[in-house]
Amino acid sequence: MKRPRPVSVITLKSSGPFSAKSHPYPRRTPVLALDFDAISVLVTTSHSNQITPADVTFARELAKEAAAFAVAVERMFRSLPTPTETPK
């Protein structure tokens, strides 16, 4: 039986100053910085100077899911149905 994992939900308001930037570095792993006013969330791999195939897989999955998230947010903003919903 699989044990449930703890879940954290971070709700960040994008009504103030915000940005999402990738910071590549020549001698260490890149950092994805998500800045929301006074709050920053930094995403990187666990190794400071070595990238593994798992890191590449994670980065590609993160990009894919971020793109899907953007589409879902825009659909909701424009009051469009999701692909599984039928228009009313």
KAKA-V367500 format. One record per helix or strand. SS is the DSSP state (helix for helix, strand for strand). FROM is the first residue (numbers start at 0). TO is the last residue. If there is no record, write none. Layout:
ss:SS from:FROM to:TO
ss:SS from:FROM to:TO
//
This chain:
ss:strand from:17 to:22
ss:strand from:30 to:35
ss:strand from:38 to:42
ss:helix from:52 to:76
//
